[in-house]
Amino acid sequence: MKIIASPSKNPYFNIAAEEYMFKNTQENILFLYINKPCIIFGKHQNPMAEINPEAVEKNNIKLIRRLSGGGTVYHDEGNINFCFIQNVPEGNLVDFKRYTLPFIELLENMGIKAELGIKNDLKIDGKKISGNAEHIWKKKVLHHGTLLFDSNLEMLHAVLSENDNNYESKAVKSNRSETTNIINYLPEKININSFKQRIIDFFLEKFDNSQILSFSKNDISEINTLVEQKYSTWEWTFGYSPKYCFKSKIKHQNIIYDILLNVEKGEVINIDFPNHKPSIPATKEIKNSFLGKKHNEVHAKLSIN
C-alpha cells in the first residue's frame, strides 16, 4: 500500500485529489489529509437542507460536494480524514469493516475502546468520532472517513442544520449523532500531527511493502485543474442538487406571505403562494424578483424569523 499525506489543507484540493487518484492510479493507496474549516456533503444531497446558511456565511465555511454518497460532515484542523483507494478484483466491493476495523485496532493500541456503529460510523462510549462513505467504480473502491480528534464541536453543531422540514425532495438526508473527540479519551495527550504520524506508522507496519509517497508536480497540476473545473464551481456545489421544494415566509410591503419555491439545478424555477391569490400585484413582484435566481444567493431574503 502507498501512503500519501496531503501537502495542503485546502479542502477543494483534497477532495479533488481523492477523485484524481481514484481514476488515475492503479495502486492501493491510503490518503491522509487535514482540511481548513469546511462542510463536505454527499454527491446526492442538497447542501441548502444540510447547513445553517447564516452560520456558514458568518464563519466563512467552505462547501464542497464529494464524489461519494452518504451524509454531511464538518471538517476542521482538529479532524483527520482518511481515504482508501483499493482495487478489489473479487468479492464484495462494499465492505465498510475492511476499512474501519483497522482504526478500531489502532485506537485500541492507544488505550481507547471504539466500536463500529450500525450506520458504518465509529463510536466511543456511544458517541460518533467517524463518519464513512464509499464510492464504487468498475472494480475499484474509494472509501473515506473522518476522525474527530480535537475538532471544534460547537462550530460543527452551529453550521450543520438540525431541521430540514422546510425541504421536500428525494435528496439523501443526513442522520445527526452525538459526537465527541478522540483526544478526550487518550491516556496520554498528544497533538493532531502526532496522531497522524501514529496512523502512518500503524499502516506501514500492518501492510507488507507499504511505503510513503508524495504527489508529483504533474499530480498537483492535474488536481488543481480538477478543482478549477469541478470542485470549486457553483454548478457542482449547488447545481448538481436533486430538484426540491422549499417552503418559507417572506415579508413584502409589511405583509407576510407563505411562499413555496420549486428549485431545479440550484435555481428557482417557480414560486407559489399557498395562502394568497397569484393575481395579487405583490406576488407578481416577488416572482419577478426571484425567478431564475440561485437559491443559495437569495435564501436570506426568502426567510423571516
N, C-alpha and C positions, 0 to 999 in steps of 0.2 A: 504494500500500500504506500502511496505517495502522500505525504502530509504537507500541506501548504498553509502557512499563516499569512493572512492578508496584510499587505503593506499600508492599507488605507482604512480609515474609519468612516469613509463616505458611504452611506447606505445604498445609494444608487449604484455605485461601483461594485459593492459586494454582492448585491442581488443579481446584477448583470453578470458578474463573474461566475455565479452558480450556473446560469444558463450556458454561458460560453464554454465552460469546462464540460458540462453535461453533453453538449452537442459536438464538441470538437476534440475530445480526448478519448483514448481507448483504454486508459489505465484506471485502476481503482484509486480513488482519491478521498482523503479527509481534508476538508477545507474549514479552517477556523477563522473567525473574524469578530471584531467588536465594532458596533456602529455608534455614531453620534445619535442623539435622541431622534427617534422616528417611529412611525407606525407601519407595520408590514401586514398587508391583508391578502386573503386568498384570491386566487385567479377568478373565482366565480362569485365574489362578494361585491356588495355595493358599499363603498367606503363611507358615503354620507350616512348610512344607517349604523355604522360601526363606531363612529367618532363623536366627540363633543366638539363641534366646529369652532366654537368660541375659544375653548381652552387650547385647541390645536393652533389657532391663529395667534393667540396671545403668547404662547410659548415657542412659536416658530418651529413646530414639529413637522418634519418631512413625512409625506405619504408615498408609499411605494407598493405597487401591486406585484406579487411574486408569481412564479411560474406554476407552483403547486396549488391545490385546493386547500380546504380547511379554513380555520378561523383566523381572526385578527390577533396580532401580538404587538407588544410595545418593546422596543429596544432602546437601550442607552449604554453608557460606558461602564455600567456595572453589570452588564449582561454579556455572556459569551455565546456565540452562535456557532453551531457545527453543521456541516453539510457533507454527507457521504454521497459520492458518485460511484456506483458499482455496476459492474457487468454481472448479470445473473442469467447464464445460459439455460438453466433448467430450474424447475421447481416453482414455488410460489413467489412471484415478483413482489407482492405486497406482504411485507413481513416486518412490522414495527419492532418486534422483540429483537431482531437481528441487530438493530442499530441502537436500541435504548438499553438493553441489558448490560452492555459494556460500561455504560456510565453508572449504572447501579453498582457494578463491581468496583469501579473507580472510587465512588463515594464511600463504599464500604471499607475500602482500603484506607480511606481518610478518616474513618471513625463515624460515618454517617449512615444511618439506615434509610434508604429510599426504596420506593416501590413503583411499579407500573400501574397506572390507573386504567379504568375501563375505557377511557377515551384516548388511549395511547399517550397520555401525559405522564410525567414523572412527579412523584409527590413525596414530601417529608411530613410526617405527622398529619397526613390528610390534606396538606396544603400544596398547591401546584408550584413546581420550580421549573418545569419544562413542558412546552407545547411542541408537538411534532406533526409533520405533514410529509406526504410523498407525491412524487410525480413519476409516471411510467412512460417510457418512450422506447419502442422496439423492445430490446432485451436489456434495457438499462434502467436503473432506479436512481432517482435523486431523492434522498431522504435528508430533511433538515429539521433542526430543532433549536430551541433556546435553552439557556441555563441561567436562571436568575441567581447571580452570585451576590451582588451588593447593589441591586437596582433601586431606583427611586420609585417605590411602590405607591407613594402618594401621587406622584405625577402619572403613573400608569393608570390609576383609577380616575384621575381627573380628565385625561384626554380620551379614554375609551368610553363609549356610550353605554349606559346601563338600561336604556329604554329605546327600543326601535319600533314602538307601537304605532308611530306615525307613518310607517312604511309598509307597503304591501307589494310583494314581489316574490319571485322564485329564487332570489339570491340566497346563497348559503349564509346562515346566521351563526354567529359565534356563541359559544357557551361560556359564560363568565364563571370563574372559580376563585376561591380564596387563594391568595398567593403568599409566598414567603421567600426569603433569601437564604442561600446555602451558607453564607458566612455566619449566620446566627447559630448554626449547629456544629461549626468546626471546633474541635478541641483546642486547636492551635490556630490563631488568627493569621491569615496571610492576605496579600493583596491580589487583585484580579490577574495581574501579569504572572504572578507565581502560580496561580491556579491554572492559567492557560498552559504554563510550562509543565505542570503536573499531567495535564491531559496529553500533551505531546509525548512526554516520557512514557506514559502508560501505553499508548498505542504503538510506540516504537518497540516496546518490549513485547506487547501482546501479539503482534503480527510479524511473521518472519519476513525478512527482506524489506522491511519498511524503511523509508528514507525521507528526509526533508528536502523539499524543492521550493523554488521561488518562481514567480511569474517572469517570463522574458519580456523584453521591450515590446515585441510584437504582440504578446498576450495582452499587455496593458493597453496597447493601442486599440486592439480589437474589442476589448471590454469597454473602453471609453466610447468607441463608436456605437456599441450596443446601448450604452447609457443615453447617448445623444439621440439615437434614432428610435428608442423604445422606452426605456425605463423612466426617463425624466419627462416624457411627453404627457400632455393632458389627455390625448387620445387613449393611451394605455392606462393611465391612472384612473381617470373618471369615465372616459368614453367607452371603455370595454365593459362597463357595468351592465348587468341584465336590466331590461326595462322595468320600471316600477312606478307606483303611485305614492305621492307624498301629500299628507293632509296636515293643514296648519291653519293659522289665522293671520289676517293682515289688517292693519288699521289704515284706513284711507279716508281723508277728509272727516276725521273724528268718528267714523263709523267702523265697527269691527266686522269683517267678513270671514266666514268659514271658506276655506279655499282648498281645492284638490288639484294637484299637479300630476300630469302624466309626463314621465321623463323617459326618453329613449336615447341611448348612446350618450347619456350625460346631459342632454339638452331638453328644455321644456318644450313639449310639442302640443300640449293642450292644457287649458285651465278651466275648471268648473267651479261653480259657486253653489253648493248644495242647498243653502237656505235663502238664496237670493235669485231673483229673475235675471237671466243673462242679458236682458234688454236694458237694464239699468245703466245709464251712462258711465257710472263709476266702474262697473265691472268691465266694460269695454276698454276703459282707460287702463285698468290694471292689466288686462290681457295684452294690450299693445305694448305695455312696459316690459313684460316678462316672456312673452312667447319667443322661442328661438334662442333664449339666453341659456348659458351654462348654469345648471342648478347650483353647483358649489359656489359660484360667484354671486348669486342673488339670494342665497339661503337666508342670510341675516335679515334681509328686507321682508322675507315671507314668514317671519316668526315674531310673535309678540309674547310678552310674559302675561 
